[in-house]
């Protein structure tokens, strides 16, 4: 039996639909339940930020999580497959009309994604003061807390509504199927079997 960690919300629903397509069955969590047991799988419903942690510590054998979260957390898990779902970008946003100037002596950046942001500016030899926020990131440049933000952007609407615009992309993200390294060895046949089946569904979806 494989234990699968899924992030609550749309990604979990889309992943369970893929499993449904593969096995011709319905995979649905009962109201408020966090564990779904089936003959071959045990699904765990966790917070997006916790998926890789469950997989890394082998509380789950495989999981589905955004690449941005993987890059931010840096946990040593196997990235099996890009599912091409939940496609978005990690981008820099500034007040409308402002330009990104990396030569400024001091740059203040507000973000939830401290490690991705730090790496971006370090690679460009820019000294940035990074301020960690947990939400309402768009507010930071508007009230003078930061010069810019680094955040997830799907359509850019939220930024526009708050008088900001994207000035640079840092990375593209989508959801990935990941595996625990020990599980990959000890349950290799099961892991590779589900990988192959999911891969076929993903490829068929891209052709459609």
Steps between C-alpha positions, in 0.01 A plus 500: 500500500621849414432801722437816297516853647276752324459874560149610596293666228510496122824303460368214718177489297686498167740229621216279627330545161818366335495199735130454419579504128778243545309257721145561380386577851395803704751639751327747732578604857208481741400833653782640717694173490875528449567137407348308209567124505462291185623143432828621341543852628474712807452868421588770754358851473753753630594865457687576178809608698504168686483255206876479442558469877270196522677345201851588621437339841334197331161555660397491132670310217402744227333840483387780273629852561590823320856546372515840673443328836768239422749771403418704809530211745795322339411157644679200350221316316484348153320710239332235287275689263377846404121467497456831310218603735481815707737681264606838635806720542700633789548864407612839625228763531541875545274804504365574152745704296805415714799324346716228655842655575743245643771765541321678782708500821213355701212285381218388727299197391190358669416135438378167636775328298813609679741237361400537134523879537836485677648277229370724220668811640817320613550361147494858378736619777231734631467580867132469586324543831240221492190542716297184562123543490229237528225667295370821339843538339369757248456748781873526575607735214184710541578594860877531464593175676683377189605618153369183338346162565575145386184297470313231305329640190239312300327774301645813663150624585560524875809714443319726251207547736745622762687742273797270439642337189743219422846634417695171483435125507711288735378150412210306357326255728255213459405197707743209526466136598772437759624190684684419818851366422465189720150424371633531146739214578283283728177542299656563162257289295194667655646850468609451138169338411296799620756739346456334159121505523486866607752592231274346234202704624709821505630438146150423372374821660772704325409353161128564550 
